[in-house]
Amino acid sequence: MSQYITDELKINAPASKVWEALTDPELTKEYMFGCEVICSWNVGDSIEWKGVQDGVVYVKGNLIAFDPERKFAFTVFDPLASYPDIPENYLTAAYTLTPDAGTTHLKVTQGDYQTVVDGEKRYRDTMAQGGWSAVLESLKKVVEK
């Protein structure tokens, strides 16, 4: 049985504007806890979320899908965590955008927690922190302002 976290919301903006907020480092630092996304946007290349103030990489992985203004997916690993940095411990996260009459439905999925070391604890910890909801609400504010 797989275990994923899914969060979604409607943003009052076109998909192009939501996409820009997801992929532009100047915008990600406004809603992703002060982190800029660093990526070439070529499938297979690395992706990182690096703190602007401290230079620390808080999340890293590899881009595994990229379909502009529709979807991108990437592997996810916390380099500050105590578990080994091996492919088997990476989760997969995906942003999916669905345009709807000038608005955008944004869905984020992350998992499979069943396949990684300490998966149940990692799942519970992420859920206790609200999953992706805080990030999505902040993203919504950035895009709609």
C-alpha positions in Angstrom: 0.0 0.0 0.0 1.5 3.4 -1.0 1.4 6.5 1.2 1.3 10.0 -0.3 0.5 13.5 0.9 -1.7 15.5 -1.4 -2.6 19.2 -1.1 -4.4 21.3 -3.6 -6.0 24.7 -4.0 -7.4 27.2 -6.5 -5.4 30.2 -7.4 -7.0 33.3 -8.9 -4.4 33.7 -11.7 -3.6 32.1 -15.0 -1.3 29.0 -15.1 1.5 31.0 -16.6 1.7 33.2 -13.5 1.5 30.2 -11.1 4.2 28.5 -13.2 6.5 31.5 -12.9 6.1 31.5 -9.1 7.0 27.8 -9.0 10.1 28.1 -11.2 11.5 31.6 -10.6 14.0 31.8 -7.7 13.1 35.4 -7.0 9.5 34.3 -6.3 10.2 31.0 -4.6 12.1 32.7 -1.8 8.9 34.7 -1.0 6.9 31.6 -0.1 9.3 28.7 0.3 10.8 29.7 3.7 13.3 32.0 2.2 14.7 29.5 -0.3 15.5 30.0 -3.9 14.9 27.1 -6.3 18.1 26.3 -8.3 17.6 24.2 -11.4 18.5 24.2 -15.1 15.0 22.8 -15.8 16.4 20.0 -17.9 15.0 16.6 -16.9 17.6 14.6 -15.1 19.5 17.6 -13.7 19.7 18.5 -10.0 17.1 20.8 -8.2 17.8 22.5 -4.9 16.0 24.8 -2.5 18.8 26.9 -1.0 18.4 29.5 1.8 19.0 33.0 0.6 20.2 34.2 4.0 22.4 31.3 5.1 23.3 29.5 1.8 22.2 26.1 3.2 20.6 23.6 0.8 17.4 22.5 2.6 16.0 20.3 -0.1 17.7 18.6 -3.0 16.8 16.1 -5.7 16.6 15.6 -9.5 14.1 16.9 -12.0 12.2 13.9 -13.4 9.4 15.6 -15.4 9.0 19.1 -16.9 6.0 20.1 -19.0 5.8 24.0 -18.9 2.7 25.5 -17.3 1.3 22.0 -16.7 3.5 19.8 -14.5 6.9 19.2 -13.0 8.1 16.5 -10.8 11.3 15.9 -8.9 12.8 13.7 -6.3 13.1 15.1 -2.8 15.7 14.6 -0.1 16.5 16.6 3.1 20.3 16.8 3.2 20.2 17.8 6.9 18.3 14.6 7.8 20.0 11.7 9.7 19.1 9.0 7.2 21.5 8.0 4.4 21.6 10.0 1.2 20.8 7.2 -1.2 18.2 7.0 -4.0 16.0 4.6 -2.0 15.5 7.4 0.6 14.3 10.0 -1.9 10.6 10.8 -2.1 8.9 12.1 -5.3 7.0 15.4 -5.4 4.9 16.7 -8.3 3.2 20.0 -9.0 0.2 19.7 -11.4 -1.5 22.8 -12.8 -4.9 22.7 -14.4 -6.2 26.0 -15.9 -9.8 26.9 -15.5 -11.3 30.1 -16.9 -8.5 32.4 -15.8 -7.8 30.5 -12.5 -5.5 27.6 -11.8 -6.0 24.5 -9.8 -2.7 23.5 -8.3 -2.2 20.0 -6.9 0.9 18.8 -5.1 1.6 15.2 -4.3 4.6 13.8 -2.4 5.5 10.2 -1.5 5.7 7.3 -1.5 6.5 7.3 2.2 6.1 3.5 2.4 9.3 3.0 0.3 11.8 5.1 2.3 13.6 4.6 5.5 11.7 6.0 8.5 8.8 6.5 6.1 6.0 6.3 8.7 7.8 8.9 10.9 8.6 11.1 7.9 4.9 11.0 6.8 3.6 11.7 10.3 6.1 14.6 10.8 5.1 16.1 7.4 1.4 15.8 8.2 1.9 17.3 11.7 3.5 20.3 9.9 0.4 20.6 7.7 1.8 18.9 4.6 2.1 21.4 1.7 -0.8 23.6 2.8 1.3 26.4 4.4 3.5 26.6 1.3 0.5 26.6 -1.1 -1.3 29.3 0.9 1.8 31.5 0.8 2.3 30.8 -2.9 -1.3 31.8 -3.5 -0.7 35.1 -1.8 2.5 35.8 -3.8 0.7 35.0 -7.1 -2.5 36.8 -6.4 -0.9 40.1 -5.1 
